[in-house]
Amino acid sequence: MAWNCDETRFILYVPGSTAQNGGQQGWAMYDGTTYAFIKFLDINPGDVEQFYWDHADPATLRYIDNHSSGSTNLADLTAINVETGAKTIIHSFLPNGLPPGCPSGTQGVRCGYPFALGVNAQGQRIWGLGAFGTNVPNVSGELGMWVFGFNEATGAFTLYDQSIVPQPQARGSTPFPSVSGKFFIWNAAVGLNSQPTTQSAVLDASTGKLVRWVNFDTNEHCDTAMDASGNDLLVGSQFSRNTGGNGNVIVCNLNTGAVSNDVGESSGWGYPTTGSLSGSTAWKNPSWVVTGMTGNIYGTGSNGVASPGSNGNSGPTANPCTILDQELMITNLTSGVTWRIAHHRSTGNYSNASQSNYWAQPNVTFSTSGTRILFNSDWGDGDPSNPVVNPNAAVDTYVLILPSYA
């Protein structure tokens, strides 16, 4: 959620590995109209992406600040005025504000994936959180989290049915809220023996009880969304499923459990390209999702003829012609219409490279209105006419402005 509610500001993260020589690392705020750098923000979220703009006040940003005071660990849900720098603590989870049953000795609190908040019919913000620390064991090699839901307005916690969602959970399987705030979604790929990993649980946001299982694997890159009728959706790529169920834009209706294939095998697009990321942060225009795909950076099929799924030639190509490889596309989640809109030209996060640059993966973020898209790229290491794979390439962020009819 890079842009604020009126698109006058947006935030980019500057990692130390890609900062200019001697440059500062951290969360940089820019003018949403001129794109001019304004300042670095004094924030400390639980992960790079875990900051959240207010839906009404363009100056207010929320995050969970994990820090210590002497020997005391603190975890404060904090609101900052990005213009003045003034901070307000909304709720202190540590040392004494965690839900009942949470293990003692926890050291911090963070959100799950995807990085989205729910906002219910009363306008109350719903968070999907987990507490971590030495008394919460790791799960399947991932940071272990004692997971719970939180209503910011009322201070009420949601404790999940442990016959469905056992404690603890891996960081990547922390339940997260739907856009409407009515549901939490749990990725069943870790720690559940009775269900296949291609399913996820939809839980009531108030009671934590199971509403239904859905045939959607949230262990893949995905996002929460909503269609024009107000149905909560999951949208993203799905791999290694039954024939026809694979694709780069698979949509699951959380209200009914129905799954549709907008861009994939059964809709005529073929098996999904790899390195696919979905973004549906246009909450003022919620029926749209943007997808960025790395795929095969070699870009051509046999003898230069486009052939989806082929290995192509022996090096990156200046003119990819295999459909969806290195592409950005937008999909309307109500009508299913898809527009292929650009090549991102980023080669450094190619999955088969001996060394890969994480920061060069094609993350895609809609503006609030859905009229602009942020994406990052190493631009084939600078010369798209002679692209290479360079794990140390500089990575820049670009703004793609959509035509008005989109």
C-alpha positions as CSV (number, residue, x, y, z in Angstrom):
1,M,0.0,0.0,0.0
2,A,2.6,2.5,-1.2
3,W,0.2,5.5,-1.8
4,N,-1.8,7.3,0.8
5,C,-5.6,7.8,0.5
6,D,-5.5,10.9,-1.7
7,E,-2.3,9.9,-3.6
8,T,-0.4,13.0,-2.5
9,R,2.3,10.8,-0.9
10,F,3.8,7.4,-1.4
11,I,6.6,5.4,0.3
12,L,9.5,3.3,-1.1
13,Y,11.9,1.2,0.9
14,V,15.6,1.8,0.2
15,P,17.6,-1.3,1.1
16,G,21.3,-0.9,2.0
17,S,22.3,-3.2,-0.8
18,T,20.8,-1.0,-3.5
19,A,21.3,2.5,-1.9
20,Q,23.6,4.9,-3.6
21,N,27.2,5.0,-2.2
22,G,26.9,6.6,1.2
23,G,23.1,6.8,0.8
24,Q,20.6,6.3,3.6
25,Q,18.7,3.1,4.1
26,G,15.0,3.1,5.2
27,W,11.5,4.2,4.3
28,A,11.5,7.2,1.9
29,M,8.5,9.4,1.3
30,Y,7.8,11.0,-2.1
31,D,5.4,13.6,-3.5
32,G,2.6,11.7,-5.1
33,T,2.3,14.2,-8.0
34,T,5.8,15.3,-8.8
35,Y,7.6,12.2,-7.5
36,A,10.1,14.4,-5.7
37,F,11.8,12.9,-2.7
38,I,10.5,14.5,0.6
39,K,12.2,12.8,3.5
40,F,13.0,9.5,5.2
41,L,10.4,8.5,7.8
42,D,11.2,7.7,11.4
43,I,9.4,4.3,11.5
44,N,10.3,0.8,12.5
45,P,7.7,-1.7,11.1
46,G,7.9,-5.4,11.7
47,D,8.9,-6.0,8.0
48,V,9.7,-3.8,5.0
49,E,6.1,-3.8,3.8
50,Q,4.2,-3.7,7.1
51,F,3.0,-0.1,7.1
52,Y,-0.6,1.0,6.5
53,W,-2.0,4.3,5.3
54,D,-5.2,5.5,6.9
55,H,-8.2,5.4,4.6
56,A,-9.4,8.9,5.5
57,D,-6.5,11.0,6.7
58,P,-3.7,11.3,4.1
59,A,-1.1,12.2,6.8
60,T,-1.6,9.1,9.0
61,L,0.4,6.0,8.7
62,R,0.2,2.9,11.0
63,Y,2.7,0.3,11.9
64,I,3.8,-1.9,14.8
65,D,6.9,-0.7,16.5
66,N,8.9,-3.5,18.1
67,H,11.6,-2.1,20.4
68,S,13.0,-2.3,23.9
69,S,13.3,0.0,26.9
70,G,16.0,-1.3,29.1
71,S,15.3,-4.9,29.6
72,T,11.6,-4.6,28.7
73,N,10.4,-5.6,25.2
74,L,7.7,-3.3,23.7
75,A,5.4,-3.8,20.7
76,D,3.3,-0.7,20.1
77,L,0.6,-0.3,17.4
78,T,1.6,3.3,16.4
79,A,0.2,6.0,14.2
80,I,2.6,8.6,12.9
81,N,1.7,11.9,11.2
82,V,4.1,11.8,8.3
83,E,4.1,15.5,7.8
84,T,4.9,16.5,11.4
85,G,6.5,13.3,12.7
86,A,4.2,13.2,15.7
87,K,3.5,9.7,17.0
88,T,0.5,8.2,18.9
89,I,0.5,4.8,20.5
90,I,-2.9,3.1,19.7
91,H,-2.3,-0.1,21.6
92,S,0.7,-1.6,23.5
93,F,0.8,-5.4,22.9
94,L,3.9,-5.7,25.1
95,P,4.5,-6.0,27.9
96,N,0.9,-6.7,29.1
97,G,-1.5,-6.2,26.1
98,L,-1.5,-9.6,24.4
99,P,-4.6,-11.9,24.3
100,P,-5.1,-14.5,27.0
101,G,-3.2,-17.8,26.4
102,C,-0.3,-16.1,24.6
103,P,3.0,-17.5,25.9
104,S,5.0,-15.5,28.3
105,G,8.4,-14.1,27.2
106,T,7.3,-13.0,23.8
107,Q,9.6,-10.4,22.3
108,G,7.6,-8.8,19.5
109,V,4.4,-8.7,17.3
110,R,4.1,-8.6,13.6
111,C,1.6,-9.0,10.8
112,G,1.1,-12.0,8.5
113,Y,1.1,-12.3,4.7
114,P,-0.3,-10.8,2.6
115,F,0.2,-7.3,4.1
116,A,-3.4,-6.1,4.1
117,L,-5.8,-4.8,6.7
118,G,-9.5,-5.4,6.8
119,V,-12.0,-2.6,7.3
120,N,-15.4,-3.9,8.5
121,A,-18.8,-2.3,7.9
122,Q,-18.4,-0.1,11.0
123,G,-15.1,1.3,9.6
124,Q,-13.1,-0.6,12.2
125,R,-9.6,-1.8,11.2
126,I,-9.0,-5.5,11.6
127,W,-5.4,-6.9,12.0
128,G,-4.1,-10.4,11.6
129,L,-1.1,-10.7,14.0
130,G,1.3,-13.0,15.6
131,A,3.5,-12.8,18.7
132,F,7.0,-14.3,18.6
133,G,9.8,-14.9,21.0
134,T,12.0,-17.6,22.7
135,N,8.9,-19.4,24.1
136,V,7.3,-19.7,20.7
137,P,9.1,-22.5,18.7
138,N,9.9,-22.2,15.0
139,V,7.6,-24.1,12.7
140,S,9.0,-25.9,9.6
141,G,12.1,-23.7,9.8
142,E,10.2,-20.5,9.8
143,L,9.8,-18.0,12.7
144,G,7.1,-19.3,14.9
145,M,4.1,-17.1,15.7
146,W,1.3,-17.3,18.3
147,V,-1.4,-16.0,16.1
148,F,-4.5,-13.9,16.8
149,G,-6.8,-11.3,15.3
150,F,-7.2,-7.8,16.6
151,N,-9.9,-5.1,16.2
152,E,-8.2,-1.8,16.5
153,A,-11.3,0.2,17.4
154,T,-12.7,-2.0,20.1
155,G,-9.4,-3.7,21.4
156,A,-11.1,-7.1,21.0
157,F,-9.0,-10.1,20.1
158,T,-10.0,-13.0,17.9
159,L,-8.7,-16.4,19.1
160,Y,-8.9,-19.0,16.3
161,D,-10.4,-22.5,16.7
162,Q,-7.2,-24.5,17.5
163,S,-8.8,-27.6,16.0
164,I,-8.5,-25.8,12.7
165,V,-5.5,-23.4,13.3
166,P,-3.1,-25.0,15.8
167,Q,-0.6,-22.9,17.7
168,P,2.0,-21.9,16.9
169,Q,2.0,-21.1,13.2
170,A,4.9,-20.4,10.8
171,R,5.4,-16.7,10.0
172,G,4.1,-17.3,6.5
173,S,0.9,-19.0,7.6
174,T,-0.3,-16.3,10.0
175,P,-4.1,-15.7,9.4
176,F,-4.8,-12.4,7.6
177,P,-8.0,-10.4,7.2
178,S,-10.2,-10.1,4.1
179,V,-10.8,-6.7,2.7
180,S,-14.3,-6.4,4.3
181,G,-13.0,-7.4,7.7
182,K,-15.5,-10.2,7.9
183,F,-13.0,-13.1,7.6
184,F,-9.6,-14.3,8.4
185,I,-7.8,-16.6,5.9
186,W,-5.4,-19.2,7.0
187,N,-2.9,-20.9,4.8
188,A,-3.2,-24.6,5.5
189,A,0.1,-25.5,3.8
190,V,2.0,-25.7,7.1
191,G,1.1,-27.8,10.1
192,L,-2.2,-29.4,8.9
193,N,-2.2,-33.1,8.2
194,S,-5.9,-33.7,7.4
195,Q,-6.2,-31.3,4.5
196,P,-4.3,-31.0,1.2
197,T,-1.9,-28.0,1.0
198,T,-4.0,-26.6,-1.9
199,Q,-6.7,-25.5,0.6
200,S,-7.1,-22.6,2.9
201,A,-9.5,-22.0,5.8
202,V,-11.9,-19.1,5.9
203,L,-12.6,-18.1,9.5
204,D,-15.2,-15.8,11.0
205,A,-13.4,-12.6,12.0
206,S,-15.4,-12.3,15.3
207,T,-15.5,-15.8,16.6
208,G,-12.4,-17.4,14.9
209,K,-14.6,-20.4,13.9
210,L,-14.4,-22.1,10.5
211,V,-16.7,-20.8,7.9
212,R,-15.5,-22.9,5.0
213,W,-12.5,-24.5,3.2
214,V,-11.6,-23.0,-0.1
215,N,-9.6,-24.6,-2.9
216,F,-6.8,-22.0,-3.0
217,D,-3.2,-22.2,-1.9
218,T,-2.2,-19.0,0.0
219,N,1.3,-20.3,0.3
220,E,1.8,-18.8,-3.2
221,H,2.1,-15.1,-3.9
222,C,-1.5,-13.7,-3.6
223,D,-3.5,-10.8,-2.3
224,T,-6.9,-10.0,-0.9
225,A,-9.4,-8.2,-3.1
226,M,-13.1,-7.5,-3.6
227,D,-15.4,-7.6,-6.7
228,A,-18.1,-5.1,-7.7
229,S,-20.7,-7.0,-5.7
230,G,-18.8,-6.7,-2.5
231,N,-17.6,-10.4,-2.4
232,D,-14.3,-10.9,-0.6
233,L,-11.7,-12.5,-2.9
234,L,-8.3,-14.1,-2.9
235,V,-6.3,-13.6,-6.1
236,G,-2.9,-14.8,-7.2
237,S,-0.9,-17.5,-8.9
238,Q,-1.5,-21.2,-8.4
239,F,0.8,-24.0,-9.4
240,S,0.9,-27.9,-9.5
241,R,-2.8,-28.2,-9.1
242,N,-5.3,-30.4,-11.0
243,T,-5.4,-29.8,-14.8
244,G,-7.0,-26.4,-15.6
245,G,-6.6,-25.1,-12.1
246,N,-3.2,-23.5,-12.6
247,G,-2.7,-19.9,-13.6
248,N,-1.3,-16.5,-12.9
249,V,-4.7,-15.0,-11.9
250,I,-6.8,-17.5,-10.1
251,V,-9.7,-15.9,-8.1
252,C,-11.4,-17.5,-5.1
253,N,-14.7,-16.1,-3.8
254,L,-14.5,-16.3,0.0
255,N,-18.3,-15.8,0.3
256,T,-19.1,-18.9,-1.8
257,G,-15.9,-20.8,-2.2
258,A,-16.1,-20.7,-6.0
259,V,-12.8,-20.6,-7.8
260,S,-12.4,-19.1,-11.3
261,N,-9.5,-19.1,-13.7
262,D,-9.0,-15.6,-15.3
263,V,-5.5,-16.0,-16.6
264,G,-4.4,-19.6,-16.7
265,E,-4.7,-23.1,-18.3
266,S,-8.4,-23.4,-18.5
267,S,-8.8,-19.8,-19.8
268,G,-6.4,-20.4,-22.7
269,W,-3.3,-18.7,-21.3
270,G,-1.3,-21.9,-20.6
271,Y,0.6,-23.0,-17.5
272,P,1.5,-20.0,-15.2
273,T,4.8,-18.2,-15.6
274,T,7.0,-18.3,-12.5
275,G,8.0,-15.4,-10.3
276,S,4.5,-14.0,-10.3
277,L,3.4,-11.3,-7.9
278,S,-0.1,-9.9,-7.4
279,G,-1.2,-6.5,-6.1
280,S,-4.8,-5.3,-5.4
281,T,-4.1,-2.2,-3.3
282,A,-6.5,0.0,-5.3
283,W,-9.1,0.0,-2.5
284,K,-11.0,2.9,-4.2
285,N,-11.3,0.8,-7.4
286,P,-11.2,-2.7,-5.8
287,S,-12.2,-4.9,-8.8
288,W,-8.7,-4.5,-10.4
289,V,-5.5,-6.5,-9.7
290,V,-2.1,-6.0,-11.2
291,T,0.3,-8.9,-11.8
292,G,4.0,-8.8,-12.5
293,M,5.7,-11.9,-13.8
294,T,9.4,-12.8,-14.3
295,G,8.8,-16.1,-16.1
296,N,11.4,-17.1,-18.7
297,I,13.8,-14.1,-19.1
298,Y,15.2,-15.8,-22.2
299,G,12.0,-14.7,-23.8
300,T,11.8,-16.7,-27.0
301,G,10.8,-20.2,-28.0
302,S,12.6,-22.5,-30.5
303,N,14.1,-20.6,-33.4
304,G,12.8,-17.4,-32.0
305,V,9.1,-18.4,-32.3
306,A,7.0,-17.7,-29.2
307,S,6.2,-20.9,-27.4
308,P,4.9,-20.7,-23.8
309,G,6.8,-23.0,-21.5
310,S,9.8,-23.5,-23.8
311,N,13.4,-23.0,-22.5
312,G,14.1,-20.5,-25.3
313,N,17.6,-19.5,-26.3
314,S,20.8,-19.4,-24.2
315,G,20.7,-15.9,-22.8
316,P,18.4,-12.9,-22.1
317,T,16.8,-11.3,-25.1
318,A,16.2,-7.7,-25.9
319,N,12.7,-8.5,-27.3
320,P,10.9,-11.1,-25.3
321,C,8.1,-12.7,-27.4
322,T,6.9,-15.5,-25.1
323,I,3.6,-14.4,-23.8
324,L,3.5,-13.1,-20.1
325,D,7.3,-13.5,-19.6
326,Q,8.7,-10.2,-18.1
327,E,5.2,-8.7,-18.4
328,L,2.9,-6.6,-16.3
329,M,-0.9,-7.0,-16.7
330,I,-4.1,-5.9,-15.1
331,T,-7.2,-8.0,-14.6
332,N,-10.8,-6.9,-13.8
333,L,-11.9,-9.3,-11.1
334,T,-15.6,-8.7,-11.9
335,S,-15.5,-9.2,-15.7
336,G,-12.3,-11.2,-16.0
337,V,-11.0,-8.9,-18.7
338,T,-7.2,-8.8,-18.8
339,W,-4.9,-6.2,-20.4
340,R,-1.2,-6.8,-21.0
341,I,0.3,-3.4,-20.4
342,A,4.1,-3.4,-20.3
343,H,7.4,-5.3,-20.0
344,H,9.2,-4.6,-16.7
345,R,12.5,-5.7,-18.2
346,S,13.9,-7.0,-14.8
347,T,16.2,-10.0,-15.1
348,G,18.0,-10.2,-11.8
349,N,15.4,-12.2,-9.9
350,Y,15.3,-15.0,-12.5
351,S,14.6,-18.2,-10.6
352,N,17.1,-20.4,-12.4
353,A,20.0,-17.9,-12.1
354,S,23.0,-19.1,-10.1
355,Q,22.7,-15.9,-8.1
356,S,19.5,-13.9,-7.8
357,N,18.8,-10.4,-6.7
358,Y,15.7,-10.4,-4.4
359,W,15.2,-6.7,-4.9
360,A,14.9,-7.1,-8.6
361,Q,11.7,-9.2,-8.5
362,P,8.8,-7.4,-10.2
363,N,6.8,-6.3,-7.2
364,V,3.7,-4.4,-8.4
365,T,1.6,-1.9,-6.4
366,F,-1.6,-0.1,-7.5
367,S,-2.2,3.5,-6.5
368,T,-5.3,4.0,-4.3
369,S,-7.5,4.8,-7.4
370,G,-6.0,2.1,-9.6
371,T,-4.7,4.6,-12.1
372,R,-1.0,4.2,-11.5
373,I,1.3,1.3,-10.8
374,L,4.7,1.2,-9.1
375,F,7.1,-1.5,-10.1
376,N,10.8,-2.1,-9.6
377,S,13.3,-3.3,-12.2
378,D,17.0,-3.6,-12.8
379,W,16.2,-3.0,-16.5
380,G,18.2,-6.0,-17.6
381,D,21.1,-4.3,-15.8
382,G,20.7,-1.1,-17.6
383,D,20.7,-1.8,-21.3
384,P,17.5,-3.5,-22.6
385,S,19.1,-4.0,-26.0
386,N,21.7,-6.2,-24.3
387,P,20.2,-7.6,-21.1
388,V,22.2,-9.6,-18.6
389,V,21.6,-11.3,-15.2
390,N,23.5,-9.4,-12.6
391,P,22.8,-10.2,-8.9
392,N,24.4,-6.9,-8.0
393,A,22.5,-4.7,-10.4
394,A,21.1,-1.4,-9.4
395,V,17.3,-1.5,-8.9
396,D,15.0,1.5,-9.7
397,T,11.3,2.0,-9.2
398,Y,9.1,3.1,-12.0
399,V,5.6,4.6,-12.2
400,L,3.3,3.3,-15.0
401,I,0.4,5.6,-15.7
402,L,-2.6,3.8,-17.1
403,P,-4.8,5.4,-19.9
404,S,-8.1,6.7,-18.6
405,Y,-10.2,4.0,-20.2
406,A,-8.4,1.3,-18.0
